[in-house]
Structure formats: C-alpha cells, structure tokens
C-alpha cells in the first residue's frame, strides 16, 4: 500500500507542527472486543489487588522483595542462591514476549499491560462517568471556570489521586508484603519514614502518569513500541486496515452500488480515528503509536453493520494476509526458531525448579585464620557454614566428615534451621596429625538429615609441613 502523503510518519500523533502537545479526547469505546477486554481487565485487576493478600502456609502467594533479595512465586521462596532460576524465568518471559509480538504484534500493550488497563479501564471510565464523552470533555475544558467545571474537575482529580494511592500501596505490598505495609500505614510516620516517603512518591508518580502524562508513556517512554520495527514482519498479525477492500474512500450514499461507483467500503466516517486513545489513523498502516487496543475494530464494525456492509474492514490481519486475501496464519522460520528457543529455556527452568534442593549450604574455611596444634597432637581448622532451608518444615541437620576420621565441633548451638529461614554457624574441624597430607589436605563433608545424605561439600584443611625424609 502506498500513500502520496506520509507526513504522519515524520511526527508523533500527539504533537502538532509547533511542537505542542495535542490533548487526546477519544470517544467512549463499545463493542464485542471492548467487552472482552473489560472482562479480562476485571480479572487482571482482581489478581493485582488480591494476590498480595493470598498466602500459602504463611508465605505470600507472590513477593518481589528487591531490598532483601527474597522472591516468592506461587508460594515457593527463591533466595539469592536461586538467582539463576530467576534469571531463566525473566529470560523465558522476554523470549515469550518476542515470540508473541512476532506472531500477534503489540496485543500485549492493549490487552494486558498495566498502563493500558489502568488508563483505559479505570481512569478513563471515571472521566467518562463524570465529564461525559469526548465532545462534552472538550466543551468542559474550553469553558471558563465555573461551579460545574470546578466540581467535575475536583471530583475527577480527587478520585484519580485516591486510586493512585491505592495503586501505590498495592505495588508496595508486592515488594515488601502486606504485613510490612500494614505497619507503615498504622504506625507513627517517624517509625517508617522511608516506607511512608516511598508510598507518597509512588502515589504522586501514578497520579501524574494517569492524570497528565497518559498515552505519552506508550508513545515516548515505553521501549516496547520501538521494538515493533525489529520484531514485526509482513506475516505478523496486527490491527490492520484492509486497504484493498476499503480504497478508494468515499462518503456513503443510500442504495448506491459502491463497486459500480468505484468506491471502497471505507465511508470516510473517521470513527476509527475518534476512538483511538493514541490519536492515530489506523488506515495509514501499522504505526509506532498503535497499542492494538481494538477500539477501532469495534467502531468500524458498528459503522459497517449500520450501512449493511461486511464487517472486518479493520481487523486482526497481517500485511500478507490482506494482500493475498488469505486469513491463514503463517508459521515462519523465524517464528519456529523463537518457539524452539523458548521451549529449551522454559523446559530448563521447569527441570531446575522441580529438582531444586530443599536445603542449600555454603561451607568454607575462615579466612586469615591459621591452623592450631592441640596438646594431644591433633590439628584444628576453623570453618563457617551457612545453611538455607527452603521448605516449610524445621530441619534438624548434621555435618559429618566423609573423607577422613576426625571430629566436627560446633562453637555454639546446633544445625537446626527454621522453615524458610537461614542459619550460620562457626565450627572447628579436628584431625589427627598423621591423617594430614601436608600443609594442604582435601576434605569431603556430608550434610545429613537423620541418616539421609542431602549433599556433599569439599573443603581445604591447613596443617604443618611434613618434615623432609633424611
């Protein structure tokens, strides 16, 4: 498809020729796809606000505590030692997004992205309810300040800020947990100054994004839209205008045979432009600003139905599907490669997660500590052991020497580890001098729970040099 005038590709849809921002007033969307999006948004919002309060055996259902480097997914705790699993999980998500975008374009942005869901399904809905549809909003903004404008704007922005506070608290609950968040809210401010400051800053940030910055997040800030140029190809399914059927555009006349009049099915009503939340004309083709929200599909289908024309002038389709008139989804070599990479990474992640050790220990000889020769002729070294219990049960553990006859003496306590906890102990390893190989002896330790060997560890043991043979 070619256009004589493609100025729209040289500037943002929300910026005029003088560089000033164009405030977007999208018409209130409705239709089959909008209903589907609304149902999905309700489910995702319920999950977002409800998940932090779900617990499994006392642990949050999900937690992403960056400060303490503690992550919980579906009740399973991931410690810093499990960082490779977290890396694989993030990598699998990234590859899946690339795969999904290659096949279905930017649908994630319009259907699942929190920015779009909050903007279109929460804040925009409140705006429609208080100020009315796009024409009423324009009229209200242009009129001088009076009682009507004051109470509508005041009520709208008041609700916006209250919801922003709720969102900020929810995101903090995902990071620090509901118990810690409850303490920040209920305790005096001076006891949790940093947490209270973070909550206030997040609240103002969310308010600014959804009340002022809005679609600019998707157009200017988010890098995902720019990735489309790399990820999309002529076989990628996106929200597309069927130019072969719609061109040439012309107004509608009753009882007219548009084919005989050499007119396409596009009746130039611009309903697709009026409902677009990023202010683009989808008829110009795939663009950076399009978030695949499908509002233009619903609007166009309504117009087509009204004029007894076939629906689908704007629909999910690839460039090749429109040109070839074939709606069959193409499974390209690149898509197969992404599927293969994703399968390998995801399968590796599942395997490593299912075979993850319940107890993990780190054993090392204490640095800058020399060996000691005891009165009975034996030699001792001092070690540190750190044990992490990843289960929900208390673990009674025991460390034993496997490679040599010797003794392990804990300085204090025992190797009991609480559920989802960690313990660190200092211990002495004592060996007979005759059992040593010289200044360096390689030892093997075994960590036991009862008589069950959980894991083995190697360690270095220092001792005196053996005298040279005469």
N, C-alpha and C positions, 0 to 999 in steps of 0.2 A: 504493500500500500504506500503510495507517495502523496505528499502534500505540497502545494505550492508555497504555503506559508507555514513555517515551523518555528516561529518565534517563541512558542511556548517551551521549546527545549533549551532556550538560552536564558531563562529566568525562572524563579520559583513562582508557583501558582499563588502564593500568599504575599507576594511583594509586587508593588506597582513599578512603573517605569522610573519614578523618582526615588525608589529605594525604600518607600514607606510600606509598613505592613498593611495588608488587606485583611480586615477582620472578617472571619468566615461566619456566615449565618446559614447553616444547612437546614433545609426543610426537614420536618419530622418524618423519619422513615417508617414504612409499614410494608407488610407483605410476608410471604411464606418464609423466605430466608431470614428476614429480620426476626420472625417468631422463633426460628431455630436458634439464632444467635442469642436471643433473650433467654431461652431455656438453658442453653449452655452457660451463659453468664451467671444465671442464678446458681447453678451447680458449682461453678468455679468460685464465686464469691462466698458461698456457704462453706466450701472447703478452706478458702483462705482465712476466713474469720473463725472457723470452728476447729481446724486442725491443731492449733497450739493448745487447745483445751483437752484434746484427746490424749490419754495416757495408756501405756501398756505396762502392767506390773510396776507402776510408779514412775516410769520413764515417759517423757513426752513422745508422742507419735512421730513428730519431726522437730528437729532443732538444728540450727546452724550457728553455733556459738563460736565466732571467729576469735573472740578475745581469749577464750580458754582452750581454743583448738579442739573443741568437742562437737562432733556432728552425730546426729541421730536420724536414721531413715527407717521408717516403719517399725520403730521401737528398737532397732539394732544400733548400738553405740559404736562409733568409729573414732578411734584415738589417733594421735599423731603418727603412731606406728602403722596405721592403716591408710596413710596418705596416698599410697599407690592405688588403693581401691577408689578413693575419692577422685584421684586424677583420671582413672579409667572411666568412672561414672560421668565426669564432666566431658571427657573426650567422646564418649558414646553419644551424649546429648548433642554435642557440636556436630558430629558426623550425621546424626539423625536429622538435625535442622538443615544441614546442607543437602542431604538426600531429599527431604520433604520439599525444600524450596526448589530443587531441580525439577521435581515432578509437578508440584502444585503451586509454585510461586510463593507469594507473600501471604498466604492464607493464615499463617500463624498470627500475623500482625492484626488482622481484622477479627479473628475469632477467639484467640487465646491470650494474647498479650495483655498484661495487667493495665498498661497505659490506656489501651483502647477500651477495655471493658469498663474501667472506672470513668473514662471520659464520656463514652457514648451511652453506657447503660446505667450510669449513676448520675454524674454531674449534668450531663446534657438533658436527662429526663427531668431532673429538678428544674432546670432552666425552662424547659417547655411547659412544665406544670405552673410555674409562677409567671413567666413573661409571655407565654404563648409561642406560636410557631414563628418561623423566620421573619415574615412581614411585620408581625407585632413587635418582635425584638428590635428590628431596625427602627421602627417608629418610636419605640420607647427610648432608644439610645439617642435619637436625634432631638427629642423634645427637651425643653429646659427643665431644670429640677423643680418638681412639684411634689405634692403628697403621694400621688400614685407611683411616681418614679422612685421616690425615697423609700417607701415601704417595700416595694418589689425588689429593688436592688439590695436594701438592707437585709430583707429576709433571705434572699438568694445567697448572698455572700456570708451571712451568718451560718446558714446550713452548710455551705461549702467548707467553712473553717471547722465546724463541728465534725464533719465527716473526715476532714483532713487529720484532725486529732485522733479519730478512731482508727484511721489507716496507719498513722504513725505508731500508735500503741500496738496495733496488730503486728506490724513489721518488727517492732522491738520484741514482742512475745516470741516471734520466730527465731530471734537471735539470742535472747537471754532467758527465755522461758517465762511462763505465766506467773510462777511464784515470785521470781525476782521483780517482774513488772508490777505485781500487786504491792510489793513492799515500796517500790518507788512512788506509787500512787498514794498509798495510805500513810507512809511515814513522813515526818517533817522533811521539808525540802533540803535542809542543810545536811541530812544524813545520806542523801543520794544526789548530791549536786550535779555530778557528771551525768547520771542517768536522766535526771529531770531536764538538764540542758539539751541532751540528745533528743529527748521527746519533743521539746519545744521547737528545736531547729528542724526536725523532721516534719513537724506539723506545718510550719511556715513554708517549708520546701514543697510539700504536697499541695498546699493551698495555692502557691504561686504557679505550679505546673498546671493544675486543673482549672484555675480561675483566669489565668493570664497567658501562660505560655502555650498551653493546649496542643494543637496539631503540630506546632513547631518542634516538639520532641521527636515526632516521627520523621519530619522533613529535614531538620537541621542536625539534631543531636544523635539520633539512633543510627549506628553504622550498618544495620541490617539492610536498610533500603538500598544503600550503595553497593552492597554485596550482590544485589539482584543482577547487576550488569555482568558479573562474573559467573553467577550460578545459573541464570536463565539461558535457555536456548530455544530455538523455534518449536521444540516439542514440549516445552514446559506449559502446563495448564494454568492459565491466569484468568482474571476477569477481563474479558475481551469483547470488543465491539465487532460484529460481523459486517465488515465494510463491503463485502461482495454482495450481501443482501441489502444493506442499508443505503448504499450510494446509488445515484445521487440523491441528496437530501432535498426534501420539499415539503411544504405545508400540506395538510390533509384536506381533501375535498370530498364531501359525501357522494356516494355512488360513483366514484371515479375508479377506473381501472388503472392502477398505478403502473402496471407493466406496460400497457399501451401508451401511457403518458411519459414513459421513460423516467419513472421516479422509483427510488428505492423505498424500503419500508420505514426509514427514519423520517418522521414527520416534523423534525426540527422543533420539538416542543421544549427541549433542553431540561426535561425533568431529571435526567441523569446528572446534569451539572448542578442543579438546585439542591439535590440531596447529598452531594459529595461532601464529606467532612474535611477534605483537604483542598477543596475548591478547584478540582481539575475537570477537564472534559475527557472522559474515557474514550470518546470517539477519535481522539488523536493518537491512540495506541497506548501500549504499556509505558508507564511513566514512573519516575522515582517516587512521587508522592502517593501513588496508589497503594492502599493497605489491604486491598481485597476484602473490604467490608461488605460487599454485595448490595449496598443500598441502591446503587444504580441499576442493578439487575431487577430488583423489586419494582423500582419506579418505572423502568422501561416496560416490564411485563404488564403493569397496570394500564399503561397507555396503549400497548398493542392489543390488549383484551378489549379496551374501550372502543377501538377502531376496527375490531374484527380482523386483526392481523395476527399471524403466528407469533407466539412468544419466543424468547430466546435470541432476540436481536443483540442483546448484551447477555453474555452467559460465560460459564467456565469453559474455556477452549484454548487450545494452543494456536500459534500462528499457522502451523502446518495443517492443523485440522480445519481452520477456516479457509485456507487456500485450496485444500484438496477436497473439502466438503465431506470429510470423514471424521466422525467423532471418536474413533477408536484410539485408546491411549497407547502411545508409543513407548516401548521399553528399550531405551537406547543403550549403547555400550557403556556410556558414562554412568547411566543410572545403575546398570548391573555392577559396575566397579564400586560405586558407593555402597550398594547393597552388600557386596562381598566384604568390604572394609568394615562396615557397621556390624555385620554378623560375626566377624572374627573378634572385634573389640568387645561386643556385648557378650558373646559366649565366654570369652576370657574373664570378663567381670563376674558373670554368674558362677563360673567354676571357682574362681578365687574366693568369692564371698561364701559359697557353700562349704569350702574347705578351709575357711579361716579358723585359726587356732583360738580356742576359748580363753586360754591363758598364754600370755606372752611375757618373756623375761629377758632382761639385759644384765649380763654378768661381766664384770671387768675388774682387773686388778687396780687398786687405788694408786693413782699416780704419785710420784715423788715420795714413796714410802719404801724404805729398804727392808729386806728380809731380817728376821730376828732368829738368832740361835738360842734355843731354850736350854735350861740346865740339864735336861735328860738327853741332850744331843740331837733332838729333833729341830726342824726349821719351820717357821711360820711366815705366811704372807697375808696381808690384809686385802679384802675384796669388798666391792659394793655390788648389790643385786637389787634391781628394780623389777617388780612384778606387777602386771596389769591383769585384772580379772574382767573379762568382757561379758561374763554371764550374769544372771540374776540370782546366783547362789553363792554363799560363802565358800571359799576354797581353803582347805587345810592342806598345805603343801610341805614338801620335804626335799631338800637338796642333798644329793649323795655324790660321792666320788666313784666314778666307774673305772678309771684307768689305773688307779693306784690305791694301795692300802694307806689310809690316813684318816684324819678327823676334821670335821667341819664344826666350828664353834661360833654360834651367833652371839654378837655383842649384847643385844637386848631383844627381848620378845621372841616371837616365832614367825613362821611364814604363813600367817593367816591373812587372807585378802578378802575384804568385804565385797558384796555384789557391786558391779560397775565401779569398782574402786581400784586403787593402786597402793602399793606399799614399797618402802625402800629400807633395806637393812644393810648393816655392816657386819662382816663375818671374817673369821680367821680360818685359814686352811693350814693344817699342821701335818707335815710329812717327816718320816724318818730320814736322816741324812743319807743313809745307804740307798734309799729309793730314788734319789735325785740323779739326773743325767749330767749334772754340772751346774753352771751358772744359769742355765735355762732349761726348764722341764715343761713339756707339753702335757696338760691335764685335760681330762674329759669329765664333765659333770652331767648328772641326770636330775631332772626336776620331776618329782613324783607326787601323785595324789593317791594316798594309800599305797597300793602296790602297782598302780598303773603309771607307766612311764609316759609323761606328757611330751618331753622334748629333751634334747641333749645339747650341751654347750661346750665349747673349747676355751681354755684359758692358759695363760703363761704363768709359770711359777719360778721365782728367782731364788737362787741359793748360792752358797760359796763355791768358788772354783775348786775343782778336784786337784789334788796335788799331782805333780808330774811323776811318772814312774822313774825310779833311779836307774 
